[in-house]
Amino acid sequence: MQAVLLNLPGRGKAWFARLYWRGVARIIGLERRCLGGLSPSRPTLFVANHCSWLDIVALGATLPGCFIAKGEVAGWPGIGLIARLGRTIFVSRNRETVAQEQRLLEARLQAGDNIILFPEGTTSDGNRVLPFASAFFTLAFGAAKPWVQPVTIVYDRLEGQPLRHADRPLVAWYGDMDLAPHLLPLLGRRRVRATILLGEPMPPGSYANRKQMSAALERQISANAAALRQGRELPGA
């Protein structure tokens, strides 16, 4: 179905991708609690923290946008095909290709596509948000002039109970963890809940430069993630 939609005009391919990830979430027992509202503007750059492969399922089911992934993901059996069908944008971060990749990302935004960005550049252990790399925010200052929406994701329930600190390695996928040994124990659980906090969308020009934007969003998302892990209520949530 998605392969057909990719060759047709309109936003059916984006709609079907979200439907697909919602089906995957249901199959694996991933529940989503969404706080706040989605940006109504196009294009929007969704800026999110990142701690697990589960983020792809949870955010893919929630956000109408395309992911950015490292180039080697395209060659992963099965996963690479799913990523390509989901219109993932692959980047290598090599100096030789960075300009070409930047033009591709800019073209996607100018065509009206939203992009989901993980500015940590890798996954964390779920107990903190890693420093943001300001270079990722170049997209926010390009010709497409996207809106920017901060997104915080925290896994806070396991089998209906609050997720303990000791349980976080079951959900978080980071460091040199292999995927299969991490995948199987997690899929053996019946329910995991992700709370997704959608911050206030910001219009173009909200910050003077990418370093200011990077620092401000890192502080905001880090504080939100800490509050969600501790079960505290957030203003406006």
C-alpha positions as CSV (number, residue, x, y, z in Angstrom):
1,M,0.0,0.0,0.0
2,Q,2.7,2.5,1.0
3,A,4.8,1.7,-2.1
4,V,1.8,2.6,-4.2
5,L,1.1,5.8,-2.3
6,L,4.7,7.0,-2.7
7,N,4.0,7.3,-6.4
8,L,0.8,9.2,-6.0
9,P,0.3,12.9,-5.3
10,G,-1.2,14.1,-2.0
11,R,-0.5,13.3,1.6
12,G,-1.8,9.8,1.6
13,K,1.7,8.4,2.1
14,A,2.1,10.5,5.2
15,W,-1.3,9.4,6.6
16,F,-0.6,5.8,5.9
17,A,2.8,5.9,7.7
18,R,1.2,7.1,10.9
19,L,-1.5,4.4,10.5
20,Y,1.2,1.8,10.1
21,W,3.1,2.9,13.2
22,R,-0.2,2.9,15.2
23,G,-0.7,-0.6,14.2
24,V,2.8,-1.6,15.2
25,A,2.3,0.1,18.6
26,R,-0.9,-1.8,19.2
27,I,0.7,-5.1,18.3
28,I,3.7,-4.7,20.6
29,G,1.7,-3.2,23.5
30,L,3.0,0.3,23.3
31,E,0.5,2.8,24.7
32,R,0.7,6.6,24.0
33,R,-0.4,9.4,26.2
34,C,-0.2,12.7,24.3
35,L,-0.2,16.0,26.0
36,G,-0.5,19.3,24.1
37,G,-1.4,19.9,20.5
38,L,0.3,19.3,17.1
39,S,1.6,22.3,15.2
40,P,-0.9,23.1,12.5
41,S,1.7,24.8,10.3
42,R,3.7,23.3,7.4
43,P,6.5,22.8,7.3
44,T,7.3,22.1,11.0
45,L,10.5,20.8,12.4
46,F,9.7,18.5,15.3
47,V,12.6,18.5,17.8
48,A,12.6,15.5,20.2
49,N,14.8,13.7,22.7
50,H,15.8,10.2,21.9
51,C,16.4,7.1,24.0
52,S,15.1,4.0,22.2
53,W,14.1,2.4,18.9
54,L,10.6,2.6,20.5
55,D,10.7,6.3,19.8
56,I,10.3,5.6,16.1
57,V,7.1,3.7,16.8
58,A,5.7,6.2,19.3
59,L,6.6,9.3,17.4
60,G,5.9,7.8,14.0
61,A,2.3,7.1,15.3
62,T,2.0,10.6,16.6
63,L,3.8,13.1,14.4
64,P,3.0,13.8,10.7
65,G,6.6,13.9,9.6
66,C,9.7,12.2,8.2
67,F,12.5,10.9,10.3
68,I,16.2,11.6,9.7
69,A,18.4,8.5,10.2
70,K,22.1,7.7,9.8
71,G,23.1,6.3,6.4
72,E,23.8,2.7,7.6
73,V,20.2,2.2,8.6
74,A,19.3,2.1,4.9
75,G,21.2,-1.2,4.7
76,W,19.7,-2.9,7.8
77,P,17.6,-6.0,6.7
78,G,13.9,-5.3,6.9
79,I,14.4,-2.1,8.9
80,G,16.0,-0.3,6.0
81,L,13.0,-1.1,3.7
82,I,10.5,0.1,6.3
83,A,12.5,3.3,6.7
84,R,12.6,4.0,3.0
85,L,8.9,3.3,2.7
86,G,8.3,5.8,5.5
87,R,10.3,8.4,3.5
88,T,13.1,8.5,6.0
89,I,15.9,10.9,5.0
90,F,19.3,9.2,5.3
91,V,22.4,11.3,6.2
92,S,26.0,10.3,6.5
93,R,27.4,13.4,8.2
94,N,30.5,13.1,6.0
95,R,32.1,16.4,5.0
96,E,31.9,15.3,1.3
97,T,28.2,14.8,1.3
98,V,26.9,17.3,4.0
99,A,26.1,20.0,1.5
100,Q,24.1,17.7,-0.7
101,E,22.2,16.2,2.3
102,Q,21.5,19.7,3.5
103,R,19.9,20.6,0.2
104,L,17.8,17.4,0.3
105,L,16.5,18.3,3.7
106,E,15.8,21.8,2.7
107,A,13.9,20.6,-0.4
108,R,11.8,18.3,1.7
109,L,10.8,21.2,3.9
110,Q,10.1,23.5,1.0
111,A,7.8,20.8,-0.5
112,G,5.8,21.0,2.7
113,D,7.1,17.9,4.5
114,N,7.5,18.0,8.3
115,I,10.8,16.6,9.6
116,I,11.4,14.8,13.0
117,L,14.8,15.7,14.4
118,F,16.8,14.1,17.2
119,P,19.4,16.7,18.0
120,E,21.2,14.5,20.6
121,G,22.6,12.6,17.6
122,T,22.3,9.3,19.4
123,T,20.2,7.6,22.1
124,S,20.4,8.3,25.8
125,D,19.9,5.9,28.7
126,G,16.5,7.4,29.4
127,N,17.5,9.0,32.7
128,R,18.7,12.2,31.1
129,V,18.7,14.2,27.9
130,L,22.1,14.4,26.2
131,P,23.5,17.7,24.9
132,F,22.0,19.0,21.7
133,A,24.3,19.6,18.7
134,S,23.5,23.1,17.4
135,A,24.5,22.1,13.8
136,F,21.3,20.2,13.5
137,F,19.3,23.4,13.8
138,T,20.7,24.9,10.6
139,L,17.4,23.6,9.0
140,A,15.4,26.0,11.2
141,F,17.1,29.0,9.5
142,G,16.9,27.9,5.9
143,A,14.8,29.2,3.0
144,A,11.8,27.0,4.0
145,K,11.4,28.9,7.3
146,P,9.8,26.0,9.2
147,W,8.0,26.4,12.5
148,V,9.7,24.5,15.3
149,Q,7.9,22.4,17.9
150,P,9.7,20.8,20.9
151,V,8.6,17.3,21.6
152,T,9.5,15.4,24.9
153,I,9.1,11.6,25.1
154,V,9.4,9.6,28.3
155,Y,8.5,6.0,29.0
156,D,6.8,6.2,32.4
157,R,4.6,3.1,32.8
158,L,5.4,-0.6,32.5
159,E,2.6,-3.2,32.9
160,G,0.4,-0.4,34.3
161,Q,2.9,0.5,37.1
162,P,5.3,3.5,37.3
163,L,8.5,2.7,35.4
164,R,11.4,2.4,38.0
165,H,14.9,3.6,37.5
166,A,16.1,0.0,37.4
167,D,13.7,-0.8,34.6
168,R,14.9,1.9,32.2
169,P,17.5,-0.3,30.5
170,L,14.6,-2.5,29.5
171,V,13.2,0.3,27.4
172,A,16.2,2.5,26.5
173,W,18.4,1.3,23.7
174,Y,21.8,3.0,23.8
175,G,25.5,2.5,23.8
176,D,26.7,-0.8,22.3
177,M,23.5,-2.7,22.9
178,D,22.6,-5.2,20.2
179,L,19.0,-4.8,18.9
180,A,17.8,-8.4,19.0
181,P,18.7,-9.1,22.7
182,H,17.1,-5.8,23.7
183,L,14.0,-6.4,21.5
184,L,12.9,-9.8,22.8
185,P,12.6,-9.1,26.5
186,L,10.7,-5.9,25.8
187,L,8.3,-7.5,23.5
188,G,7.6,-10.1,26.2
189,R,6.0,-7.3,28.2
190,R,2.3,-6.7,27.7
191,R,2.2,-2.9,28.1
192,V,4.7,0.0,28.0
193,R,3.5,3.6,28.0
194,A,5.1,6.5,26.4
195,T,4.1,10.0,27.4
196,I,4.6,12.5,24.6
197,L,4.5,16.2,25.5
198,L,4.0,18.5,22.5
199,G,5.4,22.0,23.4
200,E,4.2,25.3,22.0
201,P,5.1,25.6,18.3
202,M,7.5,28.5,17.6
203,P,7.3,30.6,14.4
204,P,10.3,31.4,12.3
205,G,12.5,34.0,13.8
206,S,11.9,33.0,17.4
207,Y,15.6,32.8,18.0
208,A,18.5,34.9,16.5
209,N,20.6,31.8,15.6
210,R,20.9,28.1,15.8
211,K,23.1,28.1,18.9
212,Q,20.5,30.1,20.9
213,M,17.7,27.8,19.7
214,S,19.7,24.6,20.4
215,A,20.5,25.7,24.0
216,A,16.9,26.9,24.7
217,L,15.3,23.7,23.4
218,E,17.8,21.5,25.2
219,R,16.9,23.2,28.5
220,Q,13.2,23.0,27.9
221,I,13.1,19.4,26.8
222,S,15.5,18.3,29.6
223,A,13.3,20.0,32.2
224,N,10.1,18.5,30.7
225,A,11.6,15.0,30.6
226,A,12.7,15.2,34.2
227,A,9.3,16.3,35.3
228,L,7.6,13.5,33.4
229,R,10.0,10.9,34.8
230,Q,9.1,12.1,38.3
231,G,5.4,12.1,37.6
232,R,5.0,15.9,38.1
233,E,2.3,17.9,36.3
234,L,3.5,20.4,33.8
235,P,1.8,23.8,33.2
236,G,-0.5,23.6,30.2
237,A,-0.1,19.8,29.8
